[in-house]
Amino acid sequence: MNPPFRARTALGLSASSLAVLLAAAAPAHAGISYTLDRAAATPGTTVRVQAVYFNDGSAGARWQPPGQLILQWRAPNGQIIRTPAQADTDARDLNIPVNNFARMSWSAVVPAQARGLQAVSIEGEPALMALDTGAGGAPLVASSPATVPVVDPTTGQPLPAPEVVAAGASPTAGPAPTQVASTVTPADPNRLSGVLAGLSEYQPMYFDIRTRDRTTARFQVSFKYRLFTPDSNNPSFWDKLYLGYTQTSLWDLQGDSVPFIDTTFNPSLFWLNDNVWTSQSQNWRAGLQAGVEHSSNGKAGDDSRSVNDAFIQPSINYRFDGGSTLSFSPRIKGYFAVADENSNYRDYAGNVDWNLRWAQDNGLIATAMYRQGASSRRTTQLDLAWPLQRTWLNMNGYIHLQYFNGYGETLLGYDQRHRSQIGIGFSLVQ
């Protein structure tokens, strides 16, 4: 262990400058990177420590983040203040496939004694995070070892020792911030710690080429955004509210001027909880998604197509001991405000999308979708994906294979039965 660093250092840095310096020392420890959800916060307000665990190994990983972190702050006189940060969720046993990531966050109150630009450290982790409290005082980056108890950040009163011990920290002392920082290794710039908080993947994202009848490409982009940051002190229904956006296009690569045949624009608003219930064995897990969505192709006149629906999508997932997960998630839809140009849309799309997914850790991902309209109008889509890191290319993403047969390959042609198509290409998310 390095000797204690007892000289307090005051640096004339802006919050953004310190953030850059600390980001250069952000941890690559165990594939976990830590950030704060904002650059500035006043004493007494709540901030969140956000962690991203990225599994870039050769096998699936299991992450069990703690329910509580102990943070170190500095008072204007150089005294260390130790306060707890509580996990925002009880679901803290996470299985992470290769080349995938998981997020976790903890909520903490900025201590009333914190002043100026802070370099906040996490006890037991090589992490330093910049926060400007906007309360004056010299910016403090390092201090002497902690020989003080963990306190309530609002009252300054010591917290019960059993709670602190249960969090894996010492009730009376912690490592000095400089001792923690001395173990920091440079962060991989390709880590996902810089991803905008709240933004995440939603539906699959892929680009496939098909050659039956003529050469076409079908591709899809999709993401979702969490509207509210969870508050561990006052969790609410709204914490799991998202905006989603998916866009699917069919592109004629063989036609004159290479036109787009049709594009479906699909914004949505929904509530999502992937972990409504988990079995004691951790093998079974149930989730729920419900909301409203709009689909249209952005065209006018006879080619205009538009439909709205409210949906509910329960899911049941089983985790096999061998490292794969089977998921069943039917999407049940009720239509409203359907455009006159496609008033019989329900007859072709039906009211339920039956979805089945099987995913191996660092291996094959297979999904199947089946829908049944009126008068035996059936649609089937099968997708297979294999990680490119397990090929000679050694790339991120997946090689993607898609089979489609039925109605609704495009919104424009929702009532036309398409011949079976097989596409092959690349996918980012499956």
ZIPEBEL-V666064 format. One record per residue. N is the residue number from 1. SS is DSSP state (2 for helix, 1 for strand, 0 for the rest). D_FIRST is the distance of its C-alpha to the first C-alpha in whole Angstrom. Layout:
BEGIN
N,SS,D_FIRST ; N,SS,D_FIRST
END
This chain:
BEGIN
1,0,0 ; 2,0,4 ; 3,0,6 ; 4,0,9 ; 5,0,11 ; 6,0,15 ; 7,0,17 ; 8,0,19 ; 9,1,20 ; 10,1,24 ; 11,0,25 ; 12,0,29 ; 13,0,28 ; 14,0,31 ; 15,2,30 ; 16,2,30 ; 17,2,29 ; 18,2,25 ; 19,2,26 ; 20,2,26 ; 21,2,23 ; 22,2,21 ; 23,2,23 ; 24,2,22 ; 25,0,19 ; 26,0,20 ; 27,0,18 ; 28,0,20 ; 29,2,18 ; 30,2,20 ; 31,2,23 ; 32,1,22 ; 33,1,23 ; 34,1,23 ; 35,1,25 ; 36,1,27 ; 37,0,31 ; 38,0,32 ; 39,0,31 ; 40,1,32 ; 41,0,33 ; 42,0,34 ; 43,0,33 ; 44,0,34 ; 45,0,34 ; 46,1,33 ; 47,1,31 ; 48,1,29 ; 49,1,26 ; 50,1,27 ; 51,1,26 ; 52,1,27 ; 53,1,26 ; 54,1,28 ; 55,1,29 ; 56,0,29 ; 57,0,29 ; 58,0,32 ; 59,0,32 ; 60,0,32 ; 61,1,29 ; 62,1,29 ; 63,1,27 ; 64,0,26 ; 65,0,25 ; 66,0,24 ; 67,0,27 ; 68,1,25 ; 69,1,22 ; 70,1,20 ; 71,1,20 ; 72,1,19 ; 73,1,21 ; 74,1,22 ; 75,1,25 ; 76,0,27 ; 77,0,25 ; 78,0,22 ; 79,0,21 ; 80,1,19 ; 81,1,22 ; 82,1,21 ; 83,1,24 ; 84,1,24 ; 85,1,26 ; 86,1,28 ; 87,1,29 ; 88,0,33 ; 89,0,34 ; 90,0,34 ; 91,0,34 ; 92,0,31 ; 93,0,31 ; 94,1,32 ; 95,1,33 ; 96,1,32 ; 97,0,35 ; 98,0,33 ; 99,0,34 ; 100,1,34 ; 101,1,32 ; 102,1,31 ; 103,1,31 ; 104,1,29 ; 105,1,29 ; 106,1,28 ; 107,1,30 ; 108,1,28 ; 109,1,30 ; 110,0,29 ; 111,0,29 ; 112,0,31 ; 113,0,29 ; 114,1,28 ; 115,0,29 ; 116,0,29 ; 117,1,27 ; 118,1,24 ; 119,1,21 ; 120,1,20 ; 121,1,17 ; 122,1,17 ; 123,0,15 ; 124,0,13 ; 125,0,14 ; 126,0,14 ; 127,0,17 ; 128,1,18 ; 129,1,22 ; 130,1,24 ; 131,1,27 ; 132,1,30 ; 133,0,31 ; 134,0,34 ; 135,0,34 ; 136,0,33 ; 137,0,31 ; 138,0,28 ; 139,0,26 ; 140,1,22 ; 141,1,20 ; 142,1,16 ; 143,0,16 ; 144,0,14 ; 145,0,12 ; 146,1,15 ; 147,0,17 ; 148,0,20 ; 149,0,22 ; 150,1,22 ; 151,1,26 ; 152,0,29 ; 153,0,29 ; 154,0,33 ; 155,0,33 ; 156,0,30 ; 157,0,30 ; 158,1,27 ; 159,0,28 ; 160,0,28 ; 161,2,25 ; 162,2,27 ; 163,2,27 ; 164,2,23 ; 165,2,22 ; 166,2,24 ; 167,0,23 ; 168,0,19 ; 169,0,18 ; 170,0,17 ; 171,0,20 ; 172,0,19 ; 173,0,15 ; 174,1,13 ; 175,0,10 ; 176,0,11 ; 177,2,13 ; 178,2,11 ; 179,2,7 ; 180,2,10 ; 181,2,12 ; 182,0,9 ; 183,0,10 ; 184,0,13 ; 185,0,16 ; 186,0,19 ; 187,0,22 ; 188,0,25 ; 189,0,28 ; 190,0,30 ; 191,0,28 ; 192,2,30 ; 193,2,28 ; 194,2,31 ; 195,0,34 ; 196,0,36 ; 197,0,35 ; 198,0,38 ; 199,1,39 ; 200,1,39 ; 201,1,41 ; 202,0,45 ; 203,0,47 ; 204,0,47 ; 205,1,47 ; 206,1,49 ; 207,1,51 ; 208,1,54 ; 209,1,57 ; 210,1,60 ; 211,0,63 ; 212,0,66 ; 213,0,69 ; 214,0,67 ; 215,0,64 ; 216,1,62 ; 217,1,58 ; 218,1,57 ; 219,1,54 ; 220,1,52 ; 221,1,49 ; 222,1,47 ; 223,1,45 ; 224,1,44 ; 225,1,43 ; 226,1,41 ; 227,0,43 ; 228,0,41 ; 229,0,38 ; 230,0,37 ; 231,0,37 ; 232,0,35 ; 233,0,37 ; 234,0,40 ; 235,0,40 ; 236,0,44 ; 237,2,46 ; 238,2,45 ; 239,2,42 ; 240,2,43 ; 241,1,46 ; 242,1,46 ; 243,1,48 ; 244,1,48 ; 245,1,50 ; 246,1,51 ; 247,1,54 ; 248,1,55 ; 249,1,58 ; 250,1,60 ; 251,1,61 ; 252,1,64 ; 253,0,63 ; 254,0,66 ; 255,0,68 ; 256,2,70 ; 257,2,67 ; 258,2,65 ; 259,0,65 ; 260,1,63 ; 261,1,65 ; 262,1,63 ; 263,1,60 ; 264,1,59 ; 265,1,57 ; 266,1,55 ; 267,1,54 ; 268,1,53 ; 269,1,51 ; 270,1,50 ; 271,1,48 ; 272,1,45 ; 273,1,43 ; 274,1,42 ; 275,1,41 ; 276,1,44 ; 277,1,43 ; 278,1,41 ; 279,0,42 ; 280,0,40 ; 281,0,40 ; 282,0,38 ; 283,0,41 ; 284,1,43 ; 285,1,43 ; 286,1,45 ; 287,1,45 ; 288,1,48 ; 289,1,49 ; 290,1,52 ; 291,1,53 ; 292,1,56 ; 293,1,56 ; 294,1,59 ; 295,1,60 ; 296,1,62 ; 297,0,63 ; 298,0,64 ; 299,0,67 ; 300,0,70 ; 301,2,74 ; 302,2,75 ; 303,2,71 ; 304,0,69 ; 305,0,67 ; 306,1,65 ; 307,1,64 ; 308,1,62 ; 309,1,61 ; 310,1,59 ; 311,1,57 ; 312,1,55 ; 313,1,53 ; 314,1,51 ; 315,1,49 ; 316,1,48 ; 317,1,45 ; 318,1,44 ; 319,1,41 ; 320,1,42 ; 321,0,40 ; 322,0,40 ; 323,0,38 ; 324,1,41 ; 325,1,43 ; 326,1,46 ; 327,1,47 ; 328,1,51 ; 329,0,51 ; 330,0,55 ; 331,1,56 ; 332,1,59 ; 333,1,60 ; 334,1,63 ; 335,1,65 ; 336,1,66 ; 337,0,67 ; 338,0,68 ; 339,0,70 ; 340,2,74 ; 341,2,73 ; 342,2,71 ; 343,0,73 ; 344,0,73 ; 345,2,69 ; 346,2,68 ; 347,2,71 ; 348,2,69 ; 349,2,65 ; 350,0,66 ; 351,0,64 ; 352,1,61 ; 353,1,58 ; 354,1,57 ; 355,1,54 ; 356,1,52 ; 357,1,49 ; 358,1,47 ; 359,1,43 ; 360,1,41 ; 361,0,38 ; 362,0,37 ; 363,0,41 ; 364,0,45 ; 365,1,45 ; 366,1,49 ; 367,1,51 ; 368,1,54 ; 369,1,56 ; 370,1,60 ; 371,1,62 ; 372,1,66 ; 373,0,68 ; 374,0,72 ; 375,0,75 ; 376,0,72 ; 377,0,70 ; 378,1,67 ; 379,1,64 ; 380,1,61 ; 381,1,58 ; 382,1,56 ; 383,1,52 ; 384,1,50 ; 385,1,47 ; 386,1,45 ; 387,1,41 ; 388,2,42 ; 389,2,38 ; 390,2,40 ; 391,0,43 ; 392,0,43 ; 393,0,42 ; 394,0,39 ; 395,0,39 ; 396,0,38 ; 397,0,41 ; 398,1,43 ; 399,1,47 ; 400,1,49 ; 401,1,53 ; 402,1,55 ; 403,1,58 ; 404,1,61 ; 405,1,64 ; 406,1,66 ; 407,1,66 ; 408,0,64 ; 409,0,62 ; 410,0,63 ; 411,0,64 ; 412,0,67 ; 413,0,68 ; 414,0,67 ; 415,0,71 ; 416,0,71 ; 417,1,70 ; 418,1,68 ; 419,1,68 ; 420,1,65 ; 421,1,63 ; 422,1,60 ; 423,1,57 ; 424,1,54 ; 425,1,51 ; 426,1,48 ; 427,1,46 ; 428,1,43 ; 429,1,43 ; 430,0,45
END
